[in-house]
């Protein structure tokens, strides 16, 4: 990932061998379109680590679909995100869950802005995931990935895998 100057005060994001280069203003607009800007800011340049924008879109769409599958959908969504994208960081999964919640809220909130229960559950799961990330940090893993989370859940805290049916069986088996 490299940041380069790109016109009046804007910065440009370019990953090595990436087919895209976006100005930070475009990234801010993209991020604000999905959720409040949770992108890391480093020396005035927005960074996206380990995953590209297309993959983030795919993950957000996946999470929206899973969150909308019923009362246990948000919890299953977290486990399935870690399973389907084991290379992404836990914080990126938190970002995806918050983005999914924000998108659902924007589309389905009532005219009186009453909160959608799916939104609240998705935000709750993102919060609980951050607790697991903090616990893993205390154990010395400062940037756990989806596969690290699955191992942690298998060994220490089965909350997310307990509701995921076949995924839980597969992950708990090792």
C-alpha positions as a Markdown table, in Angstrom:
| # | Residue | x | y | z |
|---|---|---|---|---|
| 1 | Unk | 0.0 | 0.0 | 0.0 |
| 2 | Unk | 1.5 | 3.3 | -0.9 |
| 3 | Unk | 0.3 | 6.9 | -0.4 |
| 4 | Unk | 1.2 | 9.5 | -3.0 |
| 5 | Unk | 0.3 | 13.1 | -3.5 |
| 6 | Unk | -2.6 | 13.5 | -5.9 |
| 7 | Unk | -3.6 | 17.1 | -6.5 |
| 8 | Unk | -4.4 | 19.9 | -4.1 |
| 9 | Unk | -4.0 | 18.4 | -0.7 |
| 10 | Unk | -5.6 | 15.0 | -1.7 |
| 11 | Unk | -3.8 | 11.8 | -1.2 |
| 12 | Unk | -4.0 | 8.8 | -3.4 |
| 13 | Unk | -4.2 | 5.2 | -2.3 |
| 14 | Unk | -2.5 | 2.6 | -4.5 |
| 15 | Unk | -1.8 | -1.0 | -3.6 |
| 16 | Unk | 1.1 | -2.7 | -5.4 |
| 17 | Unk | -0.2 | -4.3 | -8.6 |
| 18 | Unk | -3.7 | -3.0 | -7.8 |
| 19 | Unk | -5.9 | -2.1 | -10.8 |
| 20 | Unk | -7.2 | 0.9 | -8.9 |
| 21 | Unk | -5.9 | 4.1 | -7.3 |
| 22 | Unk | -8.5 | 6.2 | -5.4 |
| 23 | Unk | -8.1 | 9.6 | -3.9 |
| 24 | Unk | -8.8 | 9.9 | -0.2 |
| 25 | Unk | -11.8 | 12.0 | -0.9 |
| 26 | Unk | -13.3 | 9.1 | -2.9 |
| 27 | Unk | -12.5 | 6.7 | 0.0 |
| 28 | Unk | -14.1 | 9.1 | 2.5 |
| 29 | Unk | -17.2 | 9.3 | 0.3 |
| 30 | Unk | -17.2 | 5.5 | 0.0 |
| 31 | Unk | -16.8 | 4.9 | 3.7 |
| 32 | Unk | -19.4 | 7.5 | 4.7 |
| 33 | Unk | -21.8 | 5.9 | 2.2 |
| 34 | Unk | -21.5 | 2.6 | 4.1 |
| 35 | Unk | -20.8 | 3.7 | 7.7 |
| 36 | Unk | -19.1 | 6.4 | 9.6 |
| 37 | Unk | -15.5 | 6.6 | 8.5 |
| 38 | Unk | -13.7 | 3.9 | 10.4 |
| 39 | Unk | -10.7 | 3.8 | 8.0 |
| 40 | Unk | -7.3 | 4.2 | 9.6 |
| 41 | Unk | -5.8 | 7.6 | 9.1 |
| 42 | Unk | -2.0 | 7.6 | 8.7 |
| 43 | Unk | -0.1 | 10.7 | 7.8 |
| 44 | Unk | -3.2 | 12.2 | 6.2 |
| 45 | Unk | -3.7 | 9.2 | 3.9 |
| 46 | Unk | -6.5 | 6.7 | 4.3 |
| 47 | Unk | -5.4 | 3.1 | 4.5 |
| 48 | Unk | -7.2 | -0.1 | 3.7 |
| 49 | Unk | -5.2 | -3.0 | 4.9 |
| 50 | Unk | -5.3 | -6.6 | 3.7 |
| 51 | Unk | -8.5 | -6.3 | 1.7 |
| 52 | Unk | -9.5 | -4.1 | -1.3 |
| 53 | Unk | -12.6 | -2.1 | -1.7 |
| 54 | Unk | -14.3 | -4.7 | -3.9 |
| 55 | Unk | -13.7 | -7.4 | -1.2 |
| 56 | Unk | -15.1 | -5.1 | 1.5 |
| 57 | Unk | -18.2 | -4.5 | -0.6 |
| 58 | Unk | -18.6 | -8.3 | -0.9 |
| 59 | Unk | -18.2 | -8.8 | 2.8 |
| 60 | Unk | -20.7 | -6.0 | 3.6 |
| 61 | Unk | -23.2 | -7.5 | 1.2 |
| 62 | Unk | -22.7 | -10.9 | 2.7 |
| 63 | Unk | -23.1 | -9.6 | 6.3 |
| 64 | Unk | -26.3 | -7.7 | 5.3 |
| 65 | Unk | -27.8 | -10.9 | 4.0 |
| 66 | Unk | -26.7 | -12.9 | 7.1 |
| 67 | Unk | -27.8 | -10.3 | 9.6 |
| 68 | Unk | -31.3 | -10.2 | 7.9 |
| 69 | Unk | -31.8 | -14.0 | 8.3 |
| 70 | Unk | -33.4 | -13.9 | 11.7 |
| 71 | Unk | -32.8 | -13.3 | 15.3 |
| 72 | Unk | -29.5 | -15.3 | 15.4 |
| 73 | Unk | -28.3 | -13.9 | 12.0 |
| 74 | Unk | -26.0 | -11.3 | 13.4 |
| 75 | Unk | -24.1 | -13.8 | 15.5 |
| 76 | Unk | -23.9 | -16.3 | 12.7 |
| 77 | Unk | -22.7 | -13.5 | 10.4 |
| 78 | Unk | -19.6 | -12.8 | 12.5 |
| 79 | Unk | -18.6 | -16.5 | 12.5 |
| 80 | Unk | -19.3 | -16.9 | 8.8 |
| 81 | Unk | -17.3 | -13.8 | 7.9 |
| 82 | Unk | -14.3 | -15.2 | 9.8 |
| 83 | Unk | -14.8 | -18.6 | 8.1 |
| 84 | Unk | -15.2 | -17.2 | 4.6 |
| 85 | Unk | -12.5 | -14.6 | 4.9 |
| 86 | Unk | -9.9 | -16.1 | 7.3 |
| 87 | Unk | -7.1 | -13.7 | 6.1 |
| 88 | Unk | -8.9 | -10.4 | 7.1 |
| 89 | Unk | -8.3 | -8.8 | 10.5 |
| 90 | Unk | -10.8 | -8.9 | 13.3 |
| 91 | Unk | -11.1 | -5.1 | 13.1 |
| 92 | Unk | -12.1 | -5.4 | 9.5 |
| 93 | Unk | -14.8 | -7.8 | 10.5 |
| 94 | Unk | -16.0 | -5.2 | 13.1 |
| 95 | Unk | -16.0 | -2.6 | 10.3 |
| 96 | Unk | -18.0 | -4.9 | 8.1 |
| 97 | Unk | -20.6 | -5.5 | 10.8 |
| 98 | Unk | -20.9 | -1.8 | 11.6 |
| 99 | Unk | -21.2 | -1.0 | 7.9 |
| 100 | Unk | -23.9 | -3.7 | 7.5 |
| 101 | Unk | -25.8 | -2.3 | 10.5 |
| 102 | Unk | -25.6 | 1.2 | 9.1 |
| 103 | Unk | -26.8 | 0.1 | 5.6 |
| 104 | Unk | -29.7 | -1.8 | 7.1 |
| 105 | Unk | -30.6 | 1.2 | 9.3 |
| 106 | Unk | -30.5 | 3.6 | 6.3 |
| 107 | Unk | -32.8 | 1.4 | 4.3 |
| 108 | Unk | -35.2 | 0.0 | 6.8 |
| 109 | Unk | -35.5 | 2.5 | 9.6 |
| 110 | Unk | -39.1 | 3.7 | 10.1 |
| 111 | Unk | -40.3 | 7.2 | 9.1 |
| 112 | Unk | -40.1 | 8.2 | 12.8 |
| 113 | Unk | -36.4 | 6.9 | 12.8 |
| 114 | Unk | -37.2 | 4.0 | 15.1 |
| 115 | Unk | -34.2 | 1.7 | 15.3 |
| 116 | Unk | -34.4 | -1.6 | 13.4 |
| 117 | Unk | -33.8 | -4.6 | 15.7 |
| 118 | Unk | -31.4 | -6.1 | 13.2 |
| 119 | Unk | -29.3 | -3.0 | 13.4 |
| 120 | Unk | -29.1 | -3.1 | 17.1 |
| 121 | Unk | -28.2 | -6.8 | 17.1 |
| 122 | Unk | -25.5 | -6.3 | 14.4 |
| 123 | Unk | -24.0 | -3.5 | 16.5 |
| 124 | Unk | -24.1 | -5.6 | 19.6 |
| 125 | Unk | -22.2 | -8.4 | 17.8 |
| 126 | Unk | -19.6 | -6.0 | 16.6 |
| 127 | Unk | -19.2 | -4.8 | 20.2 |
| 128 | Unk | -18.9 | -8.4 | 21.5 |
| 129 | Unk | -16.4 | -9.2 | 18.7 |
| 130 | Unk | -14.3 | -6.2 | 19.9 |
| 131 | Unk | -14.3 | -7.7 | 23.4 |
| 132 | Unk | -12.8 | -10.9 | 21.9 |
| 133 | Unk | -10.2 | -8.9 | 20.0 |
| 134 | Unk | -9.2 | -7.1 | 23.2 |
| 135 | Unk | -8.9 | -10.4 | 25.0 |
| 136 | Unk | -6.7 | -11.7 | 22.2 |
| 137 | Unk | -4.6 | -8.5 | 22.4 |
| 138 | Unk | -4.1 | -9.2 | 26.1 |
| 139 | Unk | -2.8 | -12.7 | 25.0 |
| 140 | Unk | -0.2 | -11.1 | 22.7 |
| 141 | Unk | -2.1 | -11.2 | 19.4 |
| 142 | Unk | -2.3 | -7.6 | 18.3 |
| 143 | Unk | -3.8 | -8.1 | 14.9 |
| 144 | Unk | -5.8 | -11.3 | 14.9 |
| 145 | Unk | -7.2 | -12.6 | 11.6 |
| 146 | Unk | -10.4 | -14.5 | 10.9 |
| 147 | Unk | -8.6 | -17.8 | 11.3 |
| 148 | Unk | -7.1 | -16.6 | 14.6 |
| 149 | Unk | -10.6 | -15.7 | 15.8 |
| 150 | Unk | -11.9 | -19.2 | 14.9 |
| 151 | Unk | -9.2 | -20.8 | 16.9 |
| 152 | Unk | -9.8 | -18.5 | 19.9 |
| 153 | Unk | -13.5 | -19.3 | 19.8 |
| 154 | Unk | -12.8 | -23.0 | 19.5 |
| 155 | Unk | -10.4 | -22.9 | 22.5 |
| 156 | Unk | -11.7 | -20.1 | 24.8 |
| 157 | Unk | -15.1 | -18.7 | 23.9 |
| 158 | Unk | -17.6 | -20.6 | 21.7 |
| 159 | Unk | -20.2 | -17.8 | 21.7 |
| 160 | Unk | -20.0 | -17.0 | 18.0 |
| 161 | Unk | -19.5 | -20.6 | 16.8 |
| 162 | Unk | -22.2 | -22.1 | 19.0 |
| 163 | Unk | -25.0 | -20.7 | 16.9 |
| 164 | Unk | -23.5 | -21.5 | 13.5 |
| 165 | Unk | -24.6 | -25.1 | 13.1 |
| 166 | Unk | -22.4 | -27.0 | 10.7 |
| 167 | Unk | -19.7 | -24.3 | 10.9 |
| 168 | Unk | -19.6 | -24.7 | 14.6 |
| 169 | Unk | -19.2 | -28.4 | 14.3 |
| 170 | Unk | -16.5 | -28.1 | 11.7 |
| 171 | Unk | -14.6 | -25.4 | 13.7 |
| 172 | Unk | -14.9 | -27.1 | 17.0 |
| 173 | Unk | -13.6 | -30.4 | 15.5 |
| 174 | Unk | -10.4 | -28.6 | 14.7 |
